[in-house]
Amino acid sequence: MSHSISTKRVLTYAGAYIAFLIGSGFATGQEIVQYFSAYSWQGVLGTVMVFVLFLYVGYEFVKIGHEKKVPNTGAIYTHIRGPTIGRFYDYFAVLVIYMSFIVMLGGAGATVQQQYGIEPWIGSCVMAVMAIFTVVVGLDNMLKILGKIGPLIVILTITLGIWGTLRNPEGLMRIDEILPTMNLMTASTNWFFSAASYVGFCMLWLAGFMSVMGNSASNLREVSIGAALGASSFSLALILITLGLMANIELVGHSMIPSLMLASDIHPFFGSVFAIVVLAGVYTTAVPLLWQSASRFTSGKPKMFQILTLILTLIAIFVSLKVPFNTLVNVIYVINGYIGVILLFFMFYGTFKRIRVIVKSGVWHSGRFLC
């Protein structure tokens, strides 16, 4: 079997990883403010913590998917923590993923309203139609689409973060004076739990998608390198946009779409371009979220899959238009994040046991030298 590495496939895997994580919360900047920028420099430390944990969970998910040949998005949890707890996470994750899809549609509606003055239901409905169309095409084609869009979004987000920081460095120097006066909505009472919750809810997105991606990959090294590259690129964008929003927190802190507010303040044309970027970010995450929600219960039944996809989308549109976007992000992401953190500890425990077996095996074989 060939072990050569295809750069093209590595970049496709990395792009899919990035695109999956850059949803409406990230692209709009709403989750960045709530999870990181609102905690000042400790929030920046939280982004570093997220980077390390993303490297770990990304590798673990694709490794389990590749080695265990995970057949669907729910089986990953059984491999991590057995049938009983695994079954709970299986069904809970489906609920989380579906609720996150609702957040995506809410983000689309809020974006078109802020930038173009268009009624939110139009943005939500257009995004829903695009997601349905892409989902029924299939995962292979989905990976190709997501892999091309993701890196572009990262580049533009990094540009916005750097530009926002350089145009107002005084904002960073005064951040500890400014934040106490703003009463911002936050994800937790402190930066550490906020960062942990962020990884937790992203894990429940990534588990099924990355494990199935690992299963479909012929080369574990390719998909592992792709996951590591994706985690690194996403985390770099996360750190820089956190700094950019921090530097301009007085301007963007209470905006429904903080990134778009910053982009428009830099230049109206850049705001128009970035609005498209935000909608692309929503799209790249909405698609796999909807796919996972519908495919979990209709494996191998195309007609049922199409019907369930339509039903779930209609319900999501209704809910997304009834609840404000920033509230959707705060409630859905934070609660689900803490459940995800428990899964992270289960994974740590499994990794610890694996390392202990390896160490004991090494001690056993070299025992005559240690005795």
Residue pairs with C-beta under 8 A, 6 or more apart in sequence:
2 219
3 219
3 221
5 219
5 221
5 222
5 225
6 219
6 222
9 217
9 219
9 222
9 226
10 222
10 225
10 226
10 229
11 147
11 151
11 226
11 229
12 143
12 144
12 147
12 226
13 143
13 147
13 213
13 217
13 222
13 223
13 225
13 226
13 227
13 229
13 230
14 147
14 150
14 151
14 226
14 227
14 229
14 230
14 233
15 146
15 147
15 148
15 149
15 150
15 151
15 230
16 143
16 146
16 147
16 150
16 213
16 226
16 230
17 58
17 150
17 206
17 210
17 226
17 227
17 229
17 230
17 231
17 234
18 150
18 151
18 153
18 154
18 230
18 233
18 234
19 146
19 147
19 149
19 150
19 153
19 281
19 284
19 285
20 146
20 150
20 205
20 206
20 209
20 284
20 285
20 288
21 202
21 205
21 206
21 230
21 234
21 285
22 150
22 153
22 154
22 157
22 234
22 237
22 281
22 284
22 285
23 100
23 103
23 104
23 107
23 281
23 282
23 284
23 285
23 286
23 289
24 30
24 103
24 104
24 106
24 107
24 108
24 110
24 111
24 278
24 281
24 282
24 285
24 286
24 325
25 31
25 32
25 103
25 107
25 329
25 333
26 32
26 157
26 238
26 241
26 281
27 107
27 153
27 157
27 259
27 277
27 278
27 280
27 281
27 282
28 107
28 110
28 111
28 256
28 257
28 258
28 259
28 260
28 278
28 281
28 325
29 241
29 245
29 252
29 257
29 258
29 259
29 260
29 261
29 262
30 107
30 256
30 257
30 258
30 325
30 326
30 329
31 187
31 198
31 329
31 333
32 238
32 241
32 242
32 245
32 258
32 259
33 184
33 185
33 245
33 249
33 252
33 253
33 258
34 184
34 185
34 186
34 187
34 194
34 326
34 329
34 330
35 43
35 46
35 186
35 187
35 194
35 195
35 197
35 198
36 43
36 44
36 46
36 47
36 191
36 194
36 195
36 198
36 238
36 242
37 43
37 242
37 245
37 246
37 249
37 253
38 179
38 184
38 185
38 186
38 249
38 253
39 46
39 186
39 190
39 191
39 194
40 175
40 176
40 179
40 246
41 175
41 176
42 190
42 191
43 191
43 194
43 242
43 246
44 239
44 242
44 243
44 246
45 191
45 195
46 191
46 192
46 194
46 195
46 198
47 195
47 235
47 238
47 239
47 242
48 235
48 239
49 192
49 195
49 196
49 199
50 195
50 198
50 199
50 235
50 238
51 231
51 232
51 235
51 238
51 239
53 199
53 344
54 199
54 202
54 231
54 234
54 235
55 228
55 231
55 232
56 347
57 199
57 203
57 206
57 344
57 347
58 206
58 210
58 227
58 228
58 230
58 231
59 224
59 227
59 228
60 347
60 351
61 76
61 206
61 207
61 210
61 211
61 214
61 227
62 210
62 211
62 213
62 214
62 217
62 220
62 223
62 224
62 227
63 214
63 220
63 224
64 70
64 76
64 79
64 80
64 211
64 214
65 76
65 210
65 211
65 212
65 213
65 214
65 215
66 214
66 215
66 217
66 220
66 223
67 220
68 75
68 79
69 215
70 76
70 79
70 211
70 212
70 214
70 215
71 215
71 299
72 208
72 212
72 295
72 296
72 299
73 93
73 94
73 207
73 208
73 209
73 211
73 212
73 292
73 295
73 296
74 90
74 91
74 93
74 94
74 208
74 296
75 90
75 211
76 207
76 208
76 211
77 85
77 86
77 87
77 88
77 89
77 90
77 93
77 207
77 343
78 86
78 87
78 90
79 86
80 86
80 89
80 343
80 346
80 347
80 350
81 89
81 343
81 346
81 350
85 346
89 204
89 343
90 296
92 204
92 339
93 204
93 207
93 208
94 292
94 293
94 296
94 297
96 201
96 204
96 205
96 332
96 336
96 339
96 340
97 204
97 205
97 208
97 289
97 292
97 293
98 289
98 293
98 312
98 316
99 332
99 336
100 201
100 205
100 285
100 289
100 332
100 333
100 336
101 131
101 286
101 289
101 290
101 293
101 312
101 316
102 316
102 319
102 320
102 328
102 332
103 320
103 325
103 328
103 329
103 332
103 333
104 127
104 131
104 282
104 285
104 286
104 289
105 124
105 127
105 128
105 286
105 316
105 317
105 320
106 124
106 320
106 321
106 323
106 324
106 325
106 328
107 278
107 282
107 325
108 123
108 124
108 126
108 127
108 279
108 282
108 286
109 120
109 121
109 122
109 123
109 124
109 127
109 320
109 321
109 325
110 120
110 123
110 256
110 257
110 325
111 123
111 257
111 260
111 275
111 278
111 279
111 282
112 118
112 120
112 122
112 123
112 275
112 279
113 119
113 120
113 123
114 255
114 256
114 257
114 260
114 261
115 257
115 260
115 264
115 271
115 272
115 275
116 275
120 321
121 317
121 321
123 279
124 317
124 320
124 321
125 317
127 279
127 282
127 283
127 286
128 313
128 316
128 317
130 283
131 283
131 286
131 287
131 290
131 313
132 290
132 309
132 310
132 313
134 141
134 142
134 145
134 283
134 287
135 142
135 287
135 290
135 291
135 294
135 309
136 305
136 306
136 309
139 212
139 216
139 291
140 216
142 287
142 288
142 291
143 213
145 284
145 287
146 284
146 287
146 288
149 280
149 283
149 284
150 230
150 284
151 233
152 277
152 280
153 277
153 280
153 281
153 284
154 233
154 234
154 236
154 237
156 273
156 274
156 277
157 237
157 240
157 241
157 259
157 277
158 236
158 237
158 240
158 241
160 241
160 244
160 259
160 262
160 263
160 266
160 270
160 274
161 237
161 239
161 240
161 241
161 242
161 243
161 244
161 245
162 240
162 244
163 244
163 266
164 241
164 243
164 244
164 245
164 247
164 248
164 262
164 266
165 172
165 240
165 243
165 244
165 247
167 247
167 248
167 266
168 247
168 248
169 247
171 178
171 246
171 247
171 248
171 249
171 250
172 243
172 246
172 247
175 246
175 247
175 249
178 249
178 250
179 249
182 249
182 250
182 253
182 254
184 249
184 253
184 254
185 326
185 330
186 194
187 194
187 197
187 198
187 330
187 333
187 334
187 337
188 194
188 197
188 334
196 337
196 341
196 344
197 333
197 334
197 337
197 338
197 340
197 341
198 333
198 337
199 337
199 340
199 341
199 344
200 336
200 337
200 338
200 339
200 340
200 341
200 342
200 343
200 344
201 333
201 334
201 336
201 337
201 340
202 340
203 340
203 343
203 344
204 336
204 339
204 340
204 343
205 285
205 288
205 289
207 343
208 292
208 296
209 288
209 292
210 227
213 223
214 220
214 223
217 223
241 259
244 262
245 252
245 258
245 259
245 262
248 262
248 265
251 261
251 262
251 265
252 258
252 259
252 261
252 262
255 261
256 324
256 325
256 326
257 278
259 274
259 278
260 271
260 274
260 275
260 278
263 270
263 271
263 273
263 274
263 275
264 270
264 271
264 272
264 274
265 271
290 309
290 312
290 313
293 312
294 305
294 308
294 309
294 312
295 305
297 308
298 304
298 305
298 308
320 328
363 370
